[in-house]
Amino acid sequence: MGIVIQNKKAPSCSHQATKQIRLHSEQLVIDVIEVMLNLELYTMPVFYNEKRIGIIHFKDLIRFLTHREQGESLIYHKLNYNVESVMAKMAQMSELEYFNEIQS
């Protein structure tokens, strides 16, 4: 019996197989993108040790990479962020966008 994620069956017969469908919070963006593309999964849970700390979406990674901060876009630098930092930045960006909408 396997685990189904986004209508794709992932084997779960061993502990190692289960680990393969998780992301660790310290994985780099470049590695996370590679994992998601290889597995054809565009939403994945993020864990710190055995505790789930959130979910990352492929579109959020792309939005993070292409976001220009103070007119600069340093994609090559952002590829080396860990996924937990990206999640924190995305939450911060969402709060700022919400605040700007209220001010308008």
C-alpha positions in Angstrom: 0.0 0.0 0.0 1.3 3.5 -0.8 0.6 7.1 0.0 -1.2 9.2 -2.5 -0.1 12.8 -3.0 -1.6 14.9 -5.7 -3.1 11.8 -7.4 0.3 10.2 -7.6 1.1 7.1 -5.7 4.3 7.2 -3.6 5.6 3.9 -2.1 5.6 3.7 1.6 6.7 0.2 2.3 9.9 1.4 4.0 10.8 4.2 6.3 13.3 5.5 3.7 10.5 5.8 1.0 8.4 7.8 3.4 11.2 10.2 4.0 11.6 10.9 0.3 8.2 12.6 0.0 9.1 15.1 2.8 11.2 18.2 2.7 13.5 19.2 5.6 13.4 22.8 6.6 17.1 23.2 6.0 17.0 22.0 2.4 18.1 24.7 -0.1 15.6 26.2 -2.6 17.6 24.8 -5.6 17.4 21.2 -4.1 13.7 21.6 -3.3 12.9 22.7 -6.9 14.8 19.6 -8.2 12.9 17.3 -5.8 9.5 18.7 -6.8 10.2 18.6 -10.5 11.6 15.0 -10.3 8.6 13.8 -8.3 6.2 15.9 -10.2 4.8 17.2 -6.9 4.0 20.9 -6.6 3.0 21.0 -3.0 5.0 19.3 -0.3 5.1 19.2 3.5 8.1 20.7 5.3 9.4 19.1 8.4 11.9 20.1 11.1 13.0 16.7 12.6 9.7 14.9 12.8 7.5 18.0 13.3 5.6 19.4 10.3 6.2 23.2 10.2 4.3 24.0 7.0 3.7 23.3 3.4 5.6 24.8 0.5 4.1 25.3 -3.0 6.1 25.3 -6.2 4.5 28.6 -7.2 5.6 30.2 -3.9 9.2 29.2 -4.7 8.9 30.8 -8.1 7.3 33.9 -6.7 10.1 34.2 -4.1 12.8 33.8 -6.7 11.3 36.4 -9.1 10.3 39.0 -6.4 12.3 42.2 -6.8 13.3 43.7 -3.5 14.4 47.3 -3.7 14.7 47.0 -7.5 17.1 44.0 -7.4 16.5 40.4 -8.4 19.2 38.2 -7.1 17.9 34.8 -8.2 21.3 33.1 -7.9 21.5 34.2 -4.3 18.0 33.2 -3.4 18.6 29.6 -4.7 20.8 29.1 -1.7 18.1 30.1 0.9 16.8 27.2 3.0 13.1 26.4 2.6 12.2 27.5 6.1 13.6 31.0 5.4 11.6 31.1 2.2 8.4 30.3 4.1 9.1 33.1 6.6 9.9 35.6 3.8 6.7 34.6 1.9 4.6 35.1 5.1 6.3 38.5 5.6 5.6 39.5 2.0 2.0 38.5 2.3 1.6 40.6 5.4 3.1 43.6 3.6 0.9 43.1 0.6 -2.2 42.9 2.9 -1.0 46.1 4.8 -0.5 48.0 1.5 -4.0 47.0 0.4 -5.5 48.3 3.6 -3.6 51.6 3.2 -4.9 52.1 -0.4 
